[in-house]
Amino acid sequence: MRYRSTRGASQTWSLMEGFLLGLAPDGGLLVPEHFPRVDEQTLRTWSRYSFAQLCDAIFRLFGLDLDDRVWQRIVADTVVAFDHPEVTPVTQLDDRTAMLELFHGPTYAFKDVALQLMGQLYAHASAHMGARICILGATSGDTGAAAIAGVRGHDAMRICILHPHEKVSRVQRLQMTTVIEENILNLAVRGTFDDCQRIIKDVFRDAQMKQQYALRAVNSINIVRIIAQMVYYAYAFFRVPQPRFVVPTGNFGNALSAFWLRCIGVPIGDIVVATNENDVLATFFREGVYATRTFKTTPSPSMDIQVASNFERYVYHVLDGDGDAIARMMRTFAEDHSLVFDANVRARMAKDFCADAISNARTLHTIEDTYRTRGVLIDPHTACAVAAARAAPIDGHTVVVATAHPAKFGESIEHICPNQPIPERIAALDRLPVSMCVVEATTEAVVREIVPFFSR
C-alpha cells in the first residue's frame, strides 16, 4: 500500500513514511492510492475481535510497515491508557439510539484514541532514528491536550501546541497548560483555530525548517489519525445492527474516518455530519457551497472551525483522484475563501453524507432534555449529534458519537447539573501551576517562539 498527495505529485510513500511526513511537500494531504477491500468472511472474523485486535487488523489492511513485535507492543501500550476495558464502549441512550463513548482516555476526549497511538509511534521512531522529533500542532481544544498526554516527559521529543487564546474551555486550557515538563510548549494565539491551523501549515511548507527540526504533525492532516479513528467505528458496527452514525465535527477528520470505513467495504448506514453555528461543512453538504463566514462563539468550541483540513481529502475522492483539479481548487479557495460545486458533484455528495447545523439554543436544550428524560449528561459536542439524530429519525439504529466527557465543558452545563461528578484528573487541574505564552496570530510570531524551544 502506497500513499500519495491529494494535489497530484507523483511521489508516493509507505504508511510509516507518510506518518512521519505529515503534510505532503506540495501542501496536499496523504491518501491511499487505492482503498483495500474486506469481504464477508473478513467481517465475520472481525465481529469476534476486541478493540486491540481490530486496530491491528485495520492497520495491516492499510499496509503497516513496522516490525510485528514493535507494533503489538504499541497497540498494547495504547489500549492500557484507557479507563474502560472496551476502550470505546457502546451504550444505549434510548430504544433506537446508542452512544459510542470515546471519552475514556487520559484527557476524556475522542482524540486520545489516535494520539495515544501516535505518541507511541513517535517514541519508537525517535529511538529508531536516534534523533529528536519535534511535534507541532494546532488545537481547537482537545487535540492539544491529547497530544501532550501522549508525549509528555519523553526526552527525545519536543511538542509545541497552538490554541486560540480564550476560545477553548477552561478544562481544555488547563489540560494543556498545567503540563510543565520541559519538552512541552503551549502557545495561546490571539485569533481563532483557523489562524492556528493556517500558521501550522505555513511552517510545514517551509522545507528548510521542516528538515532542520524534524517537524512532525499530530493534527488530522496526519494519515495515521484518520486510520486510527476507523477502528472505533468498526467496533461499533459489530455491536449495533446496521448502524448509521451521527458525528459532531469541525475539522471533518472524525466523519471522514467513518466514510473511509465504508470505502473499504464495511456496510455502515448514513453518516450524518453535525456542526454547530459555525456551519461551513453543513452548508457544503446541503448546498454545495464551501465558504468561510463570520466566526461565532458557541458552547462547543472544539467544533468552532471554518476551514476543515479533511475537506480536501473528501473532495479528492469526489473528483476521482484528480490531483491537479484539487491543487487549482485549493489555490482558488486560498484567494476567494469560497468554492461552489456543480449539481453532479452535489448529487454524489448526497449519497455519502447528510448534514445538520445545530444552534446554540438547540444544543443547550438537548443537553437539558437528555439529562431530564434519560438521566444521561452529555457534553455540548455530543449534544449537537444527539440533536441532529432526533431531527432525522429513521427506521433502524443510530449511533451518536460521544466525543468528550461533559466535565470538560462545565461552563455550558453547570446550570443543568450543578453537582455533576468530576473525574479526579480534571478536579486536580485547578491545583496545578500553569505555563503558556500568548502570541499574535502570525507565522513570524510563532516561529520566534518555536525556534529556540526546538533548538534547546
N, C-alpha and C positions, 0 to 999 in steps of 0.2 A: 504494500500500500504506500503510495506517494501522495504528497500534498503540494498544491500549487497556490499561487496568489489569485485572488478574485480579480485582479487588474491585468491579467493576461501575460505576465512574464513567463518565459519558457522554462526557467529553472524549477526544479522540484526538490522536496525534502522528505526525509523519513519522519515518523511521528516524533521521536525524541529530538531530532534536529529542529523540527517545527516548534516543539515546546520551548526549546532554548532560544529560538529566533524571535518568537512573539509576533511582531509585525513584519510582513514581507518587505524587502528592500524598496519596492516600488510603491509602498504605502498601502498595499492591499492586505486583506486578511487571508489566512490559510484555510483551504477547503480540500477535502479528499478529491483525488482525480475521478473517483467513482465511488458510489456507496456499495459497501458489501451487502449481501442479502442473506437473510435467515429463512429457513424453510419450516414447515410444520413440525418436523421431528425435532429440530433445534429448539423451537418454542416449548414443546412438551418437556424436553430436558431442562430448559431454563426454569420452567414452572416449579421445579423442586429445589431451586438454588436459594442459598442465603444471599444477603446483600453483598457480602465479600465475594462470593462465587460469581454473581452477576457482574460485578466490577471487573473481575479477572476475565470473564468471557467476552464482555463488550470491548475491552481494550485490546484483547487479542484479535478480535474481529477487525479492528481498525489498524492492525499492523504494528502492534507493540514490538519495539526493537530494544529489549532490555533483558539482561540475564534473568533467568527464571527465578533463581533464589533471591536475588535482589528485589524483584517485583513482588514476590509473595510476602517478603518482609515489609515492603512499603504498604501493601494493602492491609496487612495485619496491624501495622502501627497506625494506619489511618482509622480503621474501624474502632480500635480501642479508645480513641479520643472522644467517643460519643457516649452519652449517658444512658441511652436506650439500647437494649441488646439487638433490636432490629435495625438500628441506625436511623432509618426513616420510616417509622410505623404508619400504618393506615388505620384511622379510627373513624367511627360512624358519627356523623353530625345529625342526620335525620334519615328517614326511610329511603330517600333517593340520593343522598349526598354524603360522601365520605371526605375526610381531610387527610391529605398526605403531609404529615408533620415533619418539617425539615428544620426544626429548631432545637435539636437535642445535642448540638455540638458545643464546643468551648465558648463561642460567642453568641449562641442562641439564634443563629440565622442560617438560611439555606446555603450561603456562601461557604460555610465550614466544610460542606461535603467535598467540594472541589479543591478548596485551598489547603485543607489538611493534607490531601494527597499531593498537591503541588509543592507544599513545603518539604515533604519527604523526598520528592523527586529532585528538587533543587539542592537539598542537602547531599543527596547521592551524587549529583552532577558536579558539585563543588569538590567533593572528596575525590571523585574520579579524575577530574581535570587538574587537581592540585592547585586550584586558583580560587580567588574570591569571586563571588557572584554579587552583583548589585541589582536589587529589585526596585523598580519604580512603578507606582500605581496611582490611580485616581479612584476616589470612592464617593458615592452618594450617601454613605453611612455604614453599610455592612461589609463590603469587600475589604476595606482597610483594616477593620478590626480582625476579620477572619485571617487575612494575610499576615498580619503582625503576629497573631496567635500561632500561626504555622511555622514561623521562622525566628521567633524571639529567642535570644540567647545563643544563636548559632554564630560562633566567632568568624566563620568563613563566609558569612553573608551579611550584607547591609540592605536595609529596606527603607525606602522613603515613600510615604503615602501623602497624597494631596487630598484635602477635603474642603468643601465650600464653607467658609467661615460663617458660623451662626446659622447654618442651614441643614444641620443634622440634629438628631435628637440628643438630649443630654447624655443618655446612656451610651449611644453610639460614639459620641465625642470622648467620653471617659474611657470606654473600652480601648480606644486608640492611644489616648494621650497620657494614660497612667502607666503605660509600659515604659519603664525608664532605662532598660538595657541600652548599652552603648551602640548596638547595631540597629537602633530604631530612630528615625527622624519623622516627625509629623509636621506638615506644613498646612496651615489654615489659609486658604486662598480667598481674598476679598472678591468673591464672584460666585458663580453657580458651578454645579458639577460639570456642565458643558465646557466652562472655562478650564476646569481642571483636566478634563479629557482632551481638550484641544492642546493644552500645554504638553501633556504626556506624549501625544502623537508628534508634536513638533520636535521634542527631544529625541524620540526614537527615529525620526527621519534624519537626524544628524549622524551620519555614518561614522564620523571620527569619534564622537562622544560615545556612541553605542559600543564601538570596538574597544576604546580605551578603558571603559569602566565595566565591560562585560555586562551591559544592561539587559535585564530580563523583565518580562511583563507578567502581571497577575490578573489584570483586567480580563474581561470576557473576550478581548481580542485574541487571547491565547487559546489555541485549538484544544488543549487538554481540558480547559474549563468546560467547553461545550460537551465533550465526550463524557467527562465525569458526571455531568448532570443528567445524561441519558440514563444512568444506572437507576436513579430513584423512580423515574417514570416506568422503566421496565419492571421494577419491584412492585409498583402499584398496579400495573397492568395484570399481574398474575394474582392479585388479591381482590380485584373488583371486576365483575363481568362487563366486558365490552365498554370500558370507561371513556367518557370524554373528559378532557382536562380543562380547567379554568385557571389561568395563570396570571397573577399580578405581575406586571412587567414595566420596566422603564428603559433598560438598555437592550432588551429583547433577547438576551442570551438564554434565559431560562425557557422561554417559549420556543426558541429555536431548537433547543435540545429535545423537546418533545416532538417537534417536526422531524428532526433527524431520526428519531426512533421509528417514526412512521416510514421514513425513506428507506430504512434497512429491512422493512417488511413486517414490523410489528403492527397488527391491525387495530390501533387505537382509534377512537371516535373523533369528534370535533375537538379542535384546540381553540379555546376562547381566550383572546388577549384582553385583559382587564387593565385599563390605565386609570390614573386619577385625572384631575382637571388639566394637567399638562398632557393633552390628548393627541399629540402628534401621531403616534402609532395608530390609535383608534381611527383617526381621520384618514390615515393612509389606507387602512384595510376597508373602510366603509366607502371612501370617495375616490381613492386612487391619487390623492394629493399628499405629498410629503413636504411639509414646510414648517419652519420654526415659528414660534409665536411668542407672545409676551409671557414671561415666566410667572407662574402662580405659586404662592405658598400653600402647602397642603398638609394634612395630618400624616401623610405617607411620604416622607422626604426621600426615601430610597428610590422612589419612582419619579422624582422631580427632574426628569431628563427630557431635553428637547431633541438631541441628536443621538440616536441609538446606534452604537457601534455595530451590532449584528444585523442591522438593516441591510448592510452591504452584502453580507453572506446570503441572506434570503433572496435579494434581488438577483444575485448571481445565479441562483437556482432558477428563478422565474425566467431569466433571459437565456436559459440553457447554456450557461457557462461562457457567455460572450464577454471575455475579459476586457476587450477594447471598448465595448459599449459601457461597461461598468466604469472604466477609467474616465471616459468622457462625461458620464453622468455625475461622478463624484466631483469632477472639476467644476461642472455647472452648478452643483449644489453648494460648493465652497464659495462661489461668486454670488449666486442668486438666493441662496437659502431656501430654495423651493424646487420641487420636481413634480411633474404631472404625468401620470401614466395613462395609456390609451385603454379602450374598452376591452381589448383582448387580454391585456395583462391583468386588468381588474377582474375579469371573469376567472382567470386562472387563480388569482389570489383568493377569491371567494371559496374555492374548493379546499384551500389549505387552512384558512383561519377565519374565525368570526371575531368581532371586537366590540367592546363597550367602554365608554368613558364614565367614571363614577364621580359625582360631585362630592365636595367636602361634606355637605349636609347628609347626603346619602351614605357616605362612608361611616359617619358617626352614628347615624340612625341604625345601620346594620350591626355595628358593634353592640349597641344597647339592646336591640331586638334579639340578637343571638344569645346574649347573656341572660336576658329576661326569660326567653322561651325555651332555651336549651341548656342553660346553666354553663355555657362554654364562653370563655373570654378569648377574643381574638384580637390580633394587632390590626392597625389601620390598613396595612397592605393586604393581608388576608381578607379583610373586610371588603376591599374592592372586588376581590374574586368572588366572595360569597354573594355580594350584591349583583354581580354580573350573572352568576349562576341562577339566582332567583328570577332575574329578568328574562331568562331564556330557557324556561323549563322544557324538558323533552322526555319522551319515553325512554327509560334506560337509567344508567347510573352516571353520576357526575362525581369527579374527584376535584375538589378545591385544593389548590396548592397553598399550604400554610407556610409562609416564608420566614416568619420571625416570631419569637416569643413576645407576648403582649407587654411584659415587663420592660422591654426596650423602649416602649413608647408611652410611658406613664403620663406624660403631659396631655396626651389625647384622650386617655380613658380613665383618668383618676376620678372624674365626676361620676362615671358609670359604676366603677367598683373601687371605691377609695381604699379598701383594705385588701387589695389583691396580693396573693403570695408572691414574694420577690425571691428569686434564687439567690443564694448566699454570694455567689461570684459577682452578681450585679449589685447587691446591697453593699458589698465591701468596697466598691469603686469610690464612694464618697470619702473614704478614709485614706485614700492614696494620693501622693503628690502628682502634679500634672506637669507635663513638658510638651510645649509645642511652640512653633514660630509662625506668626501671622505675616503673610506676604501679599504683594499686589498680584493681580491676575495677568501677569505677563510671563512669557517664557524666560526672559532675561532675569527677572527677579527670582524665579525658581532655580535657574541654573546657578546663580550666585550662591545659593544655599546648598545645592546638592554636590557641587564640585568639591568643596573642602570636606564634606561629610563622606563621600565615596572615596576620597583620597587618603583619609587618615588610617 
